[in-house]
Structure formats: structure tokens, C-alpha cells
């Protein structure tokens, strides 16, 4: 591909429609991809930023079964949530499609048929895991077991979520069916395979030699490991009824494996976009002057760097990706993000709970982007970065500049005097930032690029602090005009340069400064932008910087706060939500591991009627001396007040149980415990965590002495 591509095809991993979008997806894929796409558009590039919902595969069918709905119901629900979340968050896809669309089914079928007709697949009958109880073959996600590489006991049949390794379901240790829990057996079935081993030499040349210097080390390293281990044929079909039917005679009941079908979704989505826009889609996928980029998370590296390129190479008509800038994983409060365990910050919920604060999350996720290693999102860090950086640095600078401009000059940009060396140096540094920021973006160093952008705000704050216009206004009005003029140029530069990172803030700031929304300091121009006219002042400015975004005499609008402080109470709400999820997960795990006692011997109705159970209230309680488990209770049973000794001291203090309404077996023969005669028994059970719980009436109006029957 040429150094100056004619166009960019930028793909972002297709989100899987078995749940909404969370911050891990955003940090790993969509925020960096959007920054890059926005920047390239501002450079004047021809960009196709492509995505869509991935709607096939086993997890969809699992969720549908669990919820008692159809797979189509599941994908329709989450596609709508995901698409709206992206739109509300400012992710600027040129097209967002879905793999259940007819154009995708047709495109994927044609792609397979083309390769099939060329003899690019091998057919094999082999043994695959089969659940006899469910009477079906087990696709990858219908199998769980111990990862053969790291020992994680809940690995899926195609991938371990702990170490990220891909494997075959038959590689799992102690596999079990996710449908019935049964131990699967091996049964013969025929499938079509992509012979990756035949591409080994190609990958050594293309990746090992060709991309050693320009691909990220985490991406290159994972690819090299797979290639060094020796690539093996990979199945491209599955025994399922949800997906794209295999376009081959005698292949009933087979569908395209979701990881063959899904990346073709980039192509079908591009076709959909091109048809709508009246464009030719083919140059975006078949012209060597197109730069193809895949933004993904590290769990998708193998599929986008080896399997999909092998498909493109095998087909023969397509270009290969120039780069695959995959990120590592983002954790949440020190724990791995999990959709199934609700350990996540969901984008649609964030947008409801922090309205108009999309840019705060974009900023924090970029600042914490897991570009080279796993990173951690914490709500306290989120609060600190907002309050100490966005509010205190960026927002503070803009507020001071705009407020002072209205205070001193009624909102009109003043005409500066002769620029001194500090002014020239400051404007020269400002003028250098577009190239500095852009260079980092071009290298996929988004954390670095955002830091450089914030350094411009820091430059503005330092300039104001050093020059103190609030003091010089009293002693040197001409100098103050120059200082405010320079500060306003920095504010305008921030309005433009913030767009890839903070698009909503950029638009708001352009409105405050009364600037054209299309102001673009990233795009180089030969003529100065709005430079001052007349005498040597203009010459000074022209020598210092190639562009002046604000001209003297320009009127700005009233000041507004760009960011608002986030309070401790808002953060506590989020932490409480996570604690609730944690407690629910622990309770569910305890329930799954709980041992249910078998039924006791059958009794007759007459046996049951002998039990006299009454509602009572504990009116006194004390711990029995020299014991750990026993409490001595006084219980009002409605027929009398009696003493009952109960082994609940490890679960309750005496103070906790006084006033508690309980169920009492009152006709139990008295029994002496440590010298205290106990005249009955209080009914108890255990919750999922093993804690004792009183079996008591929940309805109001139940009085002591009421019989239970």
C-alpha cells in the first residue's frame, strides 16, 4: 500500500448482540477507532468507518433458551440498544449494519461459494462433542471445561476468557455440556475446514517479516506465537440451526461458523453504505491504494490477523489489513469485566445516569486505554480525572479566558500590541500541537495524543498564570490586550483540536467562541486562517504561526462551564451498584454449590397434625455463658411466655433478635441444655451463603399464638 492512501476502510469489531455495550468494549475498540476516524476525516481523507451487530452463533441461542424467546428476539433487542448507545455516545460510524440482514447473508454465502468453487476448503468427517441428552452436537460455546493452557476451569470450547487463548472444544479438559451439564461424548460429523497450515509461509513473509516494526508488540507477539507453533486447519462450519445456511448440497443442518461469517460483515456493511451513498464499494476492499484497518480487542487478534486474512488471501480479490491496532483488556475495580455476572459499566445506563457527560467517559477511557497491557477503570479515578483535569485544567482555562474577555472587552477579541518573545513562543508551541497530536494518532498512541492535547490547555493556564491579565489590566491595558488575544487563540485551538477526543465539548466550545463548527486546525492550509490585517502586528503573527483561528474584533458568546464537578455521592451510587452485583454473584454461586438435603422418610397426615407450630415474638435474649452457638430466648407464644435455647449465636447477636417474630414448635418435649430447660424449637433455614434465616410470617396482622397449618 502507498504511503499516502487514497482512502481508509476502518472497521471496528462487530459487537455481539447477547448484551449491551460496556466500558471494556469502548476502551478496547470503539473510542480509539472513533478518534482515528474523526482525525482522518479532519485531514480530508476519504473514510469508510464500518461496523454492525454480530448476530449469529451459540451464545445467542443460549440466551434465547434461557429467556424463553427466539434468537431473533434477542438480537433485535440488543441491536437496538447497542446502535442507540453508539449514536448517543458520538461514535461516528459511516454505516452500522447487522449480520442478520439479507445483504450480509448473500455476501457471506457468495464469499464461501467463491472459495469453495476454487477448492480452498477441505472436507473432513471427524469426531465432535455430542450431548446425548440434548440430542445435538455441541458448538464451541455449548461446551465448558478446563483450559489446556492456563487451567482456568470455566473456559469455552473455542476460547479461554482468562488467558485469551483460542482452541478447539475437543482440547478442553473435563468438558461438559452447557445445555444439560452432561459429560459429552464424541460422535462423527462432516465439516468444511480452512487449511491454515497451507498459509504458513505466507504469514511468515507477510507478518513475521513484513509487520515486525509497525504492528503493536502485543499483536505481533500473539501472531508469531501461533505461526511458530504451526497453524492447523480451522473449521468454518457448525452443526446449528441459527446462522447462515451452508450454500452446498448435502449440507443440511450446517451453518457458517460465526467467525467465518462475522468478519465478512465488514464487507457487507460497506456494500450497504455504498449503495445508500451512491458509491462503488469495491475500491474500499480491493484497491491497493486503500488503507484497511481493524480496531479490535486482544481476544480477536487471531481471527483478524490470521483467519480473516487467510480468507481474504484465499478468495484472491481482496486487500489485506495494513494494521490491526488491538488493545488489551480493561478491568473494572480490579476485577475482570463480565457481561454474564453484571460486573460492568453499561454504556446505555451511564448515558442515563451522567447525562451530557459523554466526553468525560471518552476522556477517562482514553487516558486509561489498555494499549499495551491490561488496565483498570475505577470510579474514584473517573471522578479525579474529571475534577482535577477536565474541570481544573481545560474547563478552568476556557472559563477564565471567556469571562475576562466579556469583563474587559464586552466579548470582543482585542487587537494585540507588538508580540514579545513569550507571546511568539507560546503561539509557536500552539501551532505545533496539531502535528504533534496527529503524529501520535497516526501511530495509534491515543493516550499519548490526548495527553498532548491536554498539554495545550496546560500551556494556556501557565501563560495566563505567568502574565496575570487580571493584574496588568490596572497597569498596562495594551499589554493586557495582547495577553488576552494570545489566550483566546489557544482557546480556539482547543475548540478544534479537541474534536477527535471530546466531540461534544468541541462543539460546545465552538459555540461559546462563536466559531464555525467546521473550524479544523488539523487540516493544513497554505494561507493563514483569519490572520490579523494591517501593519507589522500581522507580520509578527504570520511569522509566529501559520493560522490564527480568531481575528481581532470577533465577538464571542457568553461563557458557559464546559464540565461540572462530579460529587462523592454520584460515585457512591455506582460503587453501590457494583457491590449489589458482587453480592448477587456470590449468592448465586453459593446457591449453585449448595447441597440440598434429600427428602426424609414419608409421614402421614396424622403425624403432621401432631405438630403444634405457633407464631411467637422474642422478647428477651442473652448469650449462654461459655458457649459460642447458644442464645437463651424468652418467647411470647401467645399461649404463654417460655424459655427456648437456640443455636443461632454465630449468626445473630441478642440485640438483633429481640422483637423478632418467629415460628415456634411449641409441643416439643422440654430438653435441658447446659442446665437450662428449653421448651420448644424456633424454625430456621439457611440462605445461599449459609447464613441462618428465621422462617417467619411476612404478612401484616399476624399475631402471637396464631397456629400454622
C-alpha positions in Angstrom: 0.0 0.0 0.0 1.2 3.5 -0.7 2.4 5.9 2.0 -0.4 8.3 1.0 -3.6 6.2 0.7 -6.4 7.4 -1.4 -9.0 6.1 1.1 -9.3 4.5 4.5 -11.5 1.5 5.4 -11.7 1.5 9.2 -13.5 -1.4 10.8 -14.5 -1.7 14.5 -15.2 -5.2 15.9 -18.8 -6.2 15.4 -20.4 -6.1 18.9 -22.1 -9.4 19.9 -25.8 -9.0 20.4 -26.2 -11.1 23.6 -25.9 -8.0 25.8 -25.4 -4.2 25.7 -22.1 -2.3 25.3 -19.9 -1.8 28.3 -16.8 0.3 29.0 -14.4 -2.6 28.2 -15.7 -2.6 24.6 -15.4 1.2 24.4 -11.8 1.4 25.7 -10.6 -1.6 23.7 -12.2 -0.8 20.3 -14.8 2.0 19.7 -13.3 5.1 21.3 -9.8 4.7 19.7 -11.4 3.8 16.4 -13.6 6.8 16.5 -10.7 9.1 17.4 -8.8 7.8 14.4 -11.7 8.1 12.0 -12.6 11.6 13.1 -8.9 12.6 12.8 -8.6 11.2 9.3 -11.8 12.9 8.2 -10.4 16.2 9.6 -7.2 15.5 7.5 -9.5 15.5 4.4 -9.3 11.7 3.9 -11.9 9.6 2.2 -13.1 7.4 5.2 -15.4 4.5 5.4 -15.9 3.7 9.2 -17.7 0.4 9.3 -19.4 -1.7 12.0 -22.5 -3.6 12.7 -24.1 -6.2 15.1 -22.7 -9.7 15.1 -26.0 -11.7 15.5 -25.1 -15.4 14.9 -23.5 -18.1 17.0 -24.2 -20.2 20.0 -24.3 -17.5 22.8 -27.3 -16.0 21.1 -29.2 -19.4 21.2 -28.2 -20.0 24.8 -29.6 -16.6 25.8 -32.7 -17.2 23.8 -33.3 -20.6 25.5 -32.7 -19.1 28.9 -35.1 -16.2 28.3 -37.7 -18.3 26.6 -37.7 -16.3 23.3 -36.4 -16.8 19.8 -32.8 -15.9 18.8 -34.3 -13.2 16.5 -36.0 -11.6 19.6 -32.6 -11.5 21.4 -30.7 -9.9 18.5 -33.4 -7.4 17.7 -33.5 -6.2 21.4 -29.7 -5.8 21.8 -29.1 -4.4 18.3 -31.5 -1.6 19.1 -29.8 -0.9 22.5 -26.3 -1.1 21.0 -27.0 1.1 18.0 -28.6 3.8 20.0 -25.8 3.8 22.6 -23.2 4.3 19.9 -25.2 7.2 18.4 -25.7 8.9 21.8 -22.1 8.5 22.6 -20.9 10.1 19.4 -19.3 7.1 17.7 -19.3 8.3 14.0 -19.8 5.1 12.0 -20.5 5.7 8.4 -22.5 2.5 8.5 -23.8 0.3 11.2 -25.4 -2.9 9.8 -26.2 -6.3 11.2 -25.3 -9.8 10.2 -28.9 -11.0 10.1 -29.5 -8.6 7.2 -30.2 -10.2 3.7 -27.2 -8.3 2.2 -24.9 -10.0 4.7 -26.4 -13.5 4.2 -25.9 -13.0 0.4 -22.4 -11.6 0.8 -21.2 -14.3 3.2 -22.8 -17.1 1.1 -21.1 -15.7 -2.1 -17.8 -15.4 -0.3 -17.9 -19.0 0.8 -19.1 -20.3 -2.5 -16.3 -18.5 -4.3 -13.7 -20.1 -2.1 -15.5 -23.5 -2.3 -15.5 -23.4 -6.1 -11.8 -22.7 -6.1 -11.2 -25.7 -3.9 -9.9 -23.6 -1.0 -11.6 -25.8 1.7 -11.0 -29.3 2.8 -13.9 -31.6 3.9 -13.4 -33.9 6.8 -15.5 -36.2 8.8 -14.3 -36.2 12.3 -15.5 -36.7 15.9 -17.0 -33.8 17.7 -18.5 -33.4 21.1 -22.2 -34.5 21.3 -24.8 -34.2 24.1 -26.9 -37.3 24.0 -29.4 -35.9 26.5 -30.0 -32.8 24.3 -29.6 -34.9 21.1 -27.3 -32.4 19.4 -23.7 -31.6 18.6 -22.2 -29.1 20.9 -20.9 -26.0 19.2 -18.0 -24.2 20.9 -20.0 -22.1 23.4 -22.2 -25.0 24.4 -19.1 -26.6 25.9 -17.2 -25.5 29.0 -14.2 -27.1 30.7 -10.6 -26.6 31.9 -8.4 -24.6 29.6 -5.5 -26.8 28.4 -3.1 -23.8 28.6 -3.8 -21.9 31.9 -6.0 -24.3 33.8 -9.0 -21.9 34.0 -12.0 -24.2 34.9 -14.7 -22.2 33.0 -13.1 -21.9 29.5 -15.4 -22.1 26.5 -15.0 -24.6 23.7 -13.4 -22.0 21.4 -11.6 -19.7 23.7 -10.4 -19.2 27.3 -11.6 -15.9 28.7 -8.9 -16.0 31.3 -5.8 -16.2 29.2 -7.3 -15.3 25.8 -6.1 -18.5 24.1 -8.1 -19.9 21.2 -8.5 -23.7 21.0 -10.9 -26.5 19.8 -13.7 -27.8 22.0 -12.1 -31.2 22.0 -8.9 -29.7 23.6 -10.8 -28.9 26.8 -10.0 -31.0 29.9 -13.1 -32.4 31.7 -15.6 -30.9 29.2 -19.3 -30.6 30.0 -22.4 -29.6 28.1 -23.6 -26.0 28.8 -27.1 -27.2 27.9 -27.6 -30.2 30.2 -24.4 -30.3 32.3 -23.8 -33.8 31.0 -20.4 -35.1 30.0 -20.4 -35.1 26.2 -19.4 -38.0 24.0 -17.6 -38.0 20.6 -19.7 -38.5 17.5 -18.8 -38.3 13.8 -19.9 -35.4 11.7 -18.8 -33.8 8.4 -17.4 -30.2 8.3 -15.5 -27.9 6.0 -12.1 -26.6 7.1 -9.9 -23.6 6.1 -6.5 -25.2 5.8 -4.5 -22.5 7.7 -1.4 -24.7 7.5 -1.2 -24.0 3.8 -0.8 -20.3 4.5 2.1 -20.7 7.0 4.8 -19.5 4.6 2.6 -16.6 3.5 2.1 -15.5 7.1 5.8 -15.7 7.8 6.5 -13.4 5.0 3.6 -11.0 5.5 3.5 -10.7 9.3 6.8 -12.0 10.7 9.0 -10.1 8.2 6.6 -7.5 6.9 5.0 -6.1 10.0 7.7 -6.6 12.7 8.2 -2.9 13.0 4.8 -1.3 12.5 2.4 -3.7 14.4 1.9 -3.4 18.1 4.1 -5.8 20.1 1.0 -7.5 21.7 -0.5 -8.2 18.3 2.8 -9.2 16.6 3.7 -11.4 19.5 0.4 -13.3 19.6 0.6 -13.9 15.8 4.2 -15.0 15.9 3.4 -17.5 18.7 0.6 -19.1 16.6 2.7 -19.2 13.5 5.8 -20.6 15.3 3.5 -23.3 16.8 2.4 -24.3 13.4 -1.1 -23.4 12.0 -3.7 -26.1 11.7 -6.9 -26.4 9.7 -9.8 -24.5 11.2 -13.5 -25.5 10.8 -15.6 -22.9 9.0 -19.0 -24.7 9.6 -21.0 -25.7 12.6 -24.0 -28.0 13.3 -26.6 -25.4 14.2 -29.9 -24.0 13.2 -29.1 -20.4 13.8 -26.8 -18.7 11.3 -26.2 -18.6 7.5 -27.0 -22.0 5.9 -24.1 -23.6 4.1 -24.6 -23.0 0.3 -23.6 -26.6 -0.5 -25.7 -29.5 -1.5 -26.0 -32.2 1.2 -25.0 -29.8 4.0 -28.4 -29.5 5.6 -28.2 -28.5 9.3 -24.9 -26.8 8.8 -24.2 -23.1 9.1 -21.2 -20.9 8.5 -19.1 -20.7 11.7 -19.7 -17.3 13.3 -16.0 -16.4 13.0 -16.1 -17.1 9.2 -19.4 -15.2 8.8 -18.7 -12.2 11.2 -15.7 -10.5 9.6 -17.4 -10.7 6.2 -19.9 -8.4 7.9 -17.4 -5.6 7.4 -17.7 -6.2 3.6 -21.5 -6.4 3.6 -21.8 -3.3 5.8 -19.6 -1.4 3.3 -21.8 -2.6 0.5 -24.9 -1.4 2.3 -23.2 2.0 2.9 -22.0 2.4 -0.7 -25.4 1.5 -2.1 -27.1 4.2 0.1 -24.5 6.8 -0.7 -24.3 6.0 -4.4 -20.7 4.9 -4.2 -18.7 1.9 -5.5 -17.9 -0.4 -2.6 -15.1 -2.4 -4.3 -12.2 0.2 -4.1 -12.7 0.2 -0.3 -11.8 -3.5 -0.2 -10.0 -4.3 -3.4 -7.8 -1.3 -4.3 -4.2 -1.4 -3.1 -4.3 2.4 -2.5 -6.8 1.8 0.3 -5.6 1.5 3.9 -7.6 -1.2 5.7 -7.5 -1.1 9.5 -9.2 -3.4 12.1 -9.8 -2.0 15.6 -10.3 -4.9 17.9 -9.7 -6.2 21.4 -6.9 -8.8 22.1 -9.3 -11.7 22.2 -9.9 -11.1 18.4 -6.3 -10.9 17.3 -6.1 -14.4 15.9 -9.3 -14.0 13.9 -8.4 -10.6 12.4 -4.7 -11.3 11.8 -4.7 -14.9 10.7 -8.1 -16.4 9.9 -9.7 -13.4 8.2 -6.5 -12.6 6.2 -6.3 -16.2 5.1 -9.9 -16.0 3.9 -9.2 -12.7 2.0 -6.0 -14.2 0.5 -7.8 -17.5 -0.4 -10.6 -15.6 -2.1 -8.0 -13.7 -4.1 -9.7 -10.4 -4.8 -9.3 -8.5 -1.6 -6.6 -6.4 0.0 -5.1 -7.3 3.4 -5.2 -5.2 6.5 -2.4 -2.6 6.8 -2.6 -2.7 10.6 -4.6 -4.3 13.4 -4.1 -2.0 16.5 -5.6 -4.3 19.1 -5.9 -3.2 22.7 -5.6 -5.4 25.8 -8.4 -5.7 28.4 -9.9 -3.1 30.7 -10.7 -4.4 34.2 -13.3 -2.8 36.5 -12.4 -2.0 40.1 -9.6 -4.6 40.0 -11.8 -7.4 38.6 -12.3 -8.8 35.1 -15.4 -7.3 33.3 -18.1 -9.8 32.9 -21.4 -9.5 30.9 -22.9 -12.6 32.5 -22.1 -11.6 36.0 -23.2 -7.9 35.5 -19.7 -6.7 36.5 -19.7 -3.9 34.1 -20.5 -0.2 33.5 -23.1 -0.4 30.7 -23.0 2.4 28.2 -26.8 2.9 28.0 -27.0 3.2 31.8 -24.1 5.6 32.0 -25.7 7.9 29.5 -28.9 7.9 31.6 -27.0 8.5 34.9 -24.5 11.0 33.7 -26.5 12.9 31.0 -24.5 15.2 28.7 -21.2 13.8 30.1 -20.3 11.5 27.2 -16.9 13.3 26.8 -16.0 12.6 30.4 -16.2 8.9 29.8 -14.4 9.2 26.5 -11.6 11.1 28.2 -11.2 8.7 31.1 -11.3 5.6 28.9 -8.7 7.1 26.5 -6.5 8.2 29.5 -6.7 4.6 30.8 -6.7 2.9 27.5 -5.2 -0.7 27.7 -2.9 -0.1 24.7 0.0 -2.3 25.7 -1.2 -4.1 28.9 -4.4 -4.7 30.8 -5.6 -1.6 32.7 -8.1 -0.8 35.4 -11.1 1.5 35.5 -12.2 2.8 38.9 -14.9 5.2 39.7 -12.6 7.2 42.0 -10.2 7.7 39.1 -13.1 8.7 36.9 -14.1 11.3 39.4 -10.5 12.5 39.9 -9.7 12.9 36.2 -12.9 14.8 35.7 -12.5 17.1 38.6 -8.7 17.6 38.5 -8.1 17.5 34.8 -11.2 18.3 32.7 -12.7 20.8 35.2 -9.5 22.2 36.8 -7.3 22.4 33.7 -9.3 22.5 30.5 -12.5 23.9 31.8 -10.8 26.4 34.1 -8.7 27.9 31.3 -11.6 28.3 29.0 -13.8 29.8 31.8 -11.1 32.4 32.8 -10.4 33.4 29.2 -14.1 33.9 28.2 -15.1 35.6 31.5 -12.2 38.0 31.3 -12.9 38.8 27.6 -16.5 39.8 28.5 -15.4 41.6 31.6 -12.7 43.7 29.8 -13.9 43.9 26.2 -17.6 43.1 26.2 -16.8 39.8 24.5 -14.8 41.3 21.6 -11.4 39.8 20.7 -9.0 42.7 21.4 -6.3 43.9 18.9 -2.9 42.9 20.3 0.1 45.1 20.5 3.6 44.0 19.4 4.2 40.4 20.4 7.1 39.8 22.8 9.2 36.7 22.8 6.9 34.8 25.3 3.9 35.5 23.1 5.7 34.4 20.0 7.0 31.2 21.7 3.5 30.4 23.1 1.8 30.9 19.7 4.5 28.8 18.0 4.0 26.0 20.5 0.3 26.2 19.9 0.8 26.0 16.2 2.9 22.9 16.6 0.3 20.9 18.5 -1.8 19.7 15.5 1.2 17.9 14.1 2.3 16.6 17.5 -1.2 15.3 18.3 -1.7 13.9 14.8 1.6 12.1 14.8 0.6 10.2 17.9 -2.8 9.3 16.5 -1.2 8.1 13.3 0.9 5.7 15.4 -2.3 4.5 17.3 -1.0 6.1 20.6 -4.2 7.5 21.7 -3.3 8.0 25.3 -0.3 9.9 24.2 -2.2 12.0 21.7 -4.8 13.0 24.3 -2.1 13.9 26.8 -0.6 16.2 24.2 -3.9 17.8 23.6 -4.3 18.5 27.4 -0.8 19.9 27.4 -2.1 22.7 25.2 -4.6 23.5 27.9 -1.8 23.4 30.4 0.2 25.8 28.2 -2.8 28.2 28.2 -3.1 28.0 32.0 0.6 28.6 32.5 0.6 31.5 30.1 -2.3 33.2 32.0 -0.7 32.5 35.4 2.6 34.0 34.3 1.1 37.1 32.6 -1.7 37.7 35.1 -4.0 39.9 33.0 -6.3 40.5 36.0 -3.4 42.5 37.4 -2.0 44.1 34.2 -5.5 45.5 33.3 -4.9 48.0 36.1 -1.3 49.0 35.0 -0.9 48.2 31.3 -4.1 47.9 29.2 -2.2 47.5 25.9 -0.2 44.5 27.3 -3.4 43.0 28.6 -5.0 43.1 25.1 -2.0 41.2 23.7 -2.2 38.6 26.5 -5.9 38.1 26.1 -5.5 37.9 22.3 -3.0 35.1 22.7 -5.0 33.3 25.3 -8.1 33.4 23.0 -6.1 31.8 20.2 -5.2 28.9 22.5 -8.9 28.6 23.4 -9.9 28.5 19.8 -7.2 25.9 19.0 -8.5 23.8 21.9 -12.0 24.0 20.4 -10.8 22.5 17.1 -8.1 20.1 18.3 -10.5 18.5 21.0 -12.9 17.2 18.3 -11.5 13.7 17.9 -11.3 13.2 21.7 -14.1 15.3 23.1 -16.6 15.9 20.2 -19.5 17.2 22.3 -17.1 19.6 24.2 -15.6 20.7 20.9 -19.0 21.7 19.5 -20.0 23.5 22.7 -16.7 25.4 22.9 -17.0 26.5 19.2 -20.5 27.8 20.1 -19.1 29.8 23.1 -16.3 31.2 20.9 -18.8 31.9 18.0 -16.6 29.8 15.7 -17.6 27.9 12.6 -18.3 24.3 13.6 -16.1 23.3 10.7 -13.1 25.0 12.1 -10.3 22.5 11.5 -6.7 23.1 12.6 -5.6 19.6 11.8 -6.0 20.1 8.1 -3.0 22.0 6.7 -3.7 25.1 4.7 -1.4 27.3 2.7 -3.0 30.6 3.8 -3.2 31.9 7.4 -6.7 31.4 8.9 -8.2 34.7 9.9 -4.9 36.4 10.5 -4.9 40.0 11.7 -4.8 42.5 9.0 -2.6 45.6 8.7 0.8 46.8 9.8 3.6 44.9 11.5 1.4 43.2 14.0 0.1 40.9 11.3 3.7 40.2 10.2 4.6 39.2 13.7 1.6 36.8 13.9 2.3 35.4 10.4 5.9 34.7 11.3 4.9 33.1 14.6 2.1 30.7 13.4 0.6 29.7 10.1 -3.0 30.0 11.4 -4.9 32.4 13.6 -8.3 30.9 14.4 -9.7 34.1 16.0 -9.4 37.6 14.5 -9.3 40.8 16.4 -12.8 42.3 16.5 -14.5 38.9 16.5 -17.3 38.7 19.1 -17.6 35.6 21.3 -20.7 34.4 23.1 -21.4 34.3 26.8 -19.2 32.0 28.9 -20.6 28.5 29.9 -19.0 25.8 32.0 -17.7 23.0 29.8 -17.5 20.5 32.6 -19.1 20.1 36.0 -17.7 18.7 39.2 -18.7 15.1 40.0 -19.6 14.6 43.6 -18.8 11.8 46.0 -22.5 10.9 46.2 -22.6 10.2 42.5 -19.6 7.9 42.7 -21.1 6.1 45.7 -24.2 5.2 43.8 -22.0 3.5 41.2 -20.0 1.7 43.8 -23.2 0.5 45.5 -24.4 -0.9 42.2 -21.2 -2.9 41.8 -21.4 -4.2 45.4 -25.0 -5.3 44.7 -23.8 -7.2 41.6 -21.0 -8.7 43.6 -23.4 -9.9 46.4 -25.8 -11.3 43.9 -23.0 -13.3 42.1 -21.8 -14.6 45.5 -25.3 -15.7 46.4 -25.8 -17.3 43.1 -22.5 -19.2 43.3 -23.4 -20.3 46.8 -26.8 -21.5 45.7 -25.2 -23.5 42.8 -22.8 -25.1 45.2 -25.3 -25.7 48.0 -26.0 -29.3 49.0 -29.8 -29.9 49.1 -30.6 -32.5 51.7 -32.6 -35.5 50.4 -36.2 -35.9 51.5 -36.8 -37.5 54.8 -39.0 -40.6 55.4 -42.6 -40.1 54.4 -45.0 -39.3 57.2 -48.8 -39.5 57.4 -51.2 -36.5 57.7 -51.9 -37.7 61.3 -48.1 -37.4 62.0 -48.2 -33.8 60.7 -51.3 -32.8 62.8 -49.4 -33.7 66.0 -47.0 -30.7 65.3 -48.2 -27.6 67.1 -46.5 -24.6 65.4 -47.3 -21.1 66.5 -46.3 -17.5 65.7 -44.3 -16.0 68.6 -42.2 -12.9 69.3 -38.8 -12.9 71.0 -39.0 -10.5 73.9 -35.7 -11.2 75.7 -32.3 -12.7 74.6 -28.9 -13.3 76.1 -25.9 -15.3 75.2 -25.4 -18.6 77.1 -22.1 -18.3 79.0 -19.1 -20.5 77.9 -20.8 -21.3 74.6 -20.3 -20.0 71.0 -23.6 -21.0 69.5 -26.4 -20.8 72.0 -28.7 -17.9 72.9 -31.3 -18.1 75.7 -34.5 -16.6 74.5 -37.8 -15.6 76.1 -40.5 -16.1 73.6 -44.2 -14.9 73.8 -46.0 -17.7 72.1 -49.5 -16.2 72.6 -50.4 -19.0 75.0 -47.5 -18.3 77.4 -44.0 -16.9 77.7 -41.4 -19.6 77.7 -37.7 -20.2 77.6 -36.1 -21.6 74.4 -32.4 -22.3 73.8 -31.4 -21.8 70.2 -28.1 -22.4 68.4 -28.1 -19.1 66.5 -25.5 -17.1 68.3 -23.0 -17.3 65.5 -25.5 -15.7 63.1 -27.2 -13.2 65.4 -26.5 -11.0 68.4 -29.0 -10.9 71.3 -29.8 -7.3 70.3 -30.7 -8.3 66.7 -33.3 -10.9 67.6 -35.3 -9.0 70.3 -38.7 -8.1 68.8 -38.3 -10.6 66.0 -41.5 -12.5 65.1 -40.7 -16.2 64.7 -42.3 -19.6 64.1 -42.2 -21.9 67.2 -42.8 -25.6 67.6 -44.4 -25.4 71.0 -45.3 -29.0 71.7 -41.7 -30.3 71.5 -40.8 -32.2 74.7 -38.7 -30.0 77.0 -35.0 -30.6 77.0 -32.2 -29.4 79.3 -29.3 -27.7 77.6 -26.4 -26.8 79.9 -28.7 -26.6 82.8 -31.4 -24.5 81.1 -34.7 -26.2 80.2 -35.7 -25.4 76.6 -39.4 -25.6 75.9 -39.7 -25.6 72.2 -37.9 -25.0 68.9 -37.6 -22.0 66.6 -37.8 -22.8 62.9 -34.7 -21.8 60.8 -33.3 -22.3 57.4 -30.1 -21.0 55.6 -29.7 -18.6 52.7 -27.4 -19.2 49.7 -24.3 -18.0 51.7 -25.0 -20.4 54.6 -26.3 -17.7 57.0 -29.2 -18.7 59.2 -32.6 -17.1 58.4 -35.8 -17.1 60.5 -38.7 -18.9 59.0 -41.4 -16.3 59.9 -44.6 -14.9 58.5 -44.2 -12.0 56.2 -47.8 -10.7 56.2 -49.0 -7.9 58.4 -51.6 -8.6 61.1 -50.3 -12.0 62.1 -50.4 -12.1 66.0 -48.7 -14.2 68.6 -50.4 -17.6 69.1 -51.7 -18.0 65.6 -51.4 -21.6 64.6 -49.5 -22.7 61.4 -51.2 -25.5 59.5 
